Amino acid sequence: MNTTLASMVLIISPSKRIHEYYGRFVEGQETLFRAYYWYLFATTVLLKIPTVCGNALILMYFARFRRLRREKPFILVCNLALADLLVGLVALPMEIASKTSYVFPSSPKFIWKVCLIYSTSA
């Protein structure tokens, strides 16, 4: 089967979205495919909320109390909180967009991978 870029497009119609890789889905697979990505989307959003809120609270606590800025363990915790906050703000939305639709061609996927590496390595 021909696996060109034309066979890997996202078809958007008023009633359905089909991500075609190697031909058309049969009737039951389309519903399963859609349910899987809604589950993935909901799980990622539910993980994003406590990630962003919790790490933002840690950074605000660190910024409020000056005496914590002089202690080394708290500086390391602040560094980890900043890295996790970037994961929640940069990597997770890009992950949602790349998994639920074919939005990114190859060059922005490279940019996404670079953002993921920089935001997760502390």
C-alpha positions in Angstrom: 0.0 0.0 0.0 1.3 3.5 -0.8 2.3 5.4 2.3 2.6 8.9 1.0 1.8 12.1 2.8 -1.5 12.2 1.0 -2.5 9.0 2.7 -1.8 10.4 6.2 -4.1 13.5 6.2 -6.8 14.5 8.6 -10.2 14.6 7.1 -12.5 17.0 8.8 -16.2 16.9 8.1 -19.1 18.3 10.1 -19.8 14.8 11.6 -16.4 13.1 12.0 -12.6 13.3 12.0 -10.7 10.4 10.6 -6.9 10.1 10.8 -6.0 7.9 7.8 -2.8 6.0 7.9 -3.2 3.0 5.7 -6.7 3.3 4.2 -10.1 3.8 5.7 -11.3 2.6 9.0 -14.1 0.1 9.2 -17.3 1.3 10.9 -16.5 0.0 14.5 -12.9 1.1 14.5 -13.7 4.8 13.9 -15.7 5.0 17.1 -13.0 3.2 19.1 -10.3 5.5 17.6 -12.3 8.6 18.6 -13.0 7.3 22.1 -9.3 6.5 22.6 -8.2 10.1 21.8 -10.9 11.7 23.9 -9.8 9.5 26.8 -6.1 10.6 26.1 -7.2 14.2 25.9 -9.2 14.1 29.2 -6.4 12.3 31.1 -3.8 14.8 29.9 -5.9 17.8 30.8 -6.6 16.3 34.3 -2.9 15.8 34.8 -2.0 19.3 33.6 -4.2 21.2 36.1 -2.5 19.9 39.3 0.9 20.1 37.6 0.6 23.8 36.8 -1.2 24.8 40.0 1.1 22.9 42.4 4.3 24.0 40.8 3.1 27.6 40.6 2.3 27.5 44.3 5.8 26.2 45.1 7.4 29.0 43.1 5.1 31.7 44.7 6.0 30.3 48.2 9.7 30.4 47.3 9.4 34.0 46.0 7.5 35.2 49.1 9.9 34.0 51.8 13.4 35.4 51.3 15.0 33.2 53.9 14.3 30.2 51.8 16.4 31.6 48.9 19.6 31.1 50.9 19.1 27.4 51.6 20.4 25.0 49.0 17.8 22.2 49.3 15.0 24.8 48.6 16.9 26.1 45.6 16.9 22.6 44.1 13.2 22.2 44.9 12.6 25.5 43.1 14.6 24.4 40.1 12.5 21.1 39.9 9.3 23.1 40.3 10.2 25.4 37.5 11.1 22.4 35.2 7.8 20.7 36.0 5.9 24.0 35.5 7.4 24.2 32.0 6.3 20.7 31.3 2.7 21.6 32.2 2.7 24.8 30.2 4.8 23.8 27.2 5.1 20.0 26.8 1.6 18.8 27.7 -0.4 21.1 25.4 2.0 20.2 22.5 1.5 16.5 23.4 -2.3 17.0 23.4 -2.2 18.7 20.0 0.2 16.1 18.4 -1.7 13.1 19.7 -5.3 14.2 19.0 -4.8 15.5 15.5 -2.2 15.7 12.7 -1.5 19.4 13.2 2.3 19.3 13.1 4.3 18.4 10.0 7.8 17.2 10.4 9.6 20.5 11.1 7.4 21.7 13.9 7.6 18.2 15.4 11.3 18.8 15.7 10.7 22.1 17.5 8.2 20.3 19.8 10.9 17.7 20.6 13.4 20.5 21.4 10.9 22.2 23.7 10.2 18.9 25.4 13.9 18.2 26.0 14.5 21.7 27.4 11.4 21.8 29.6 12.0 18.4 31.1 15.7 18.4 31.7 16.6 20.3 34.9 
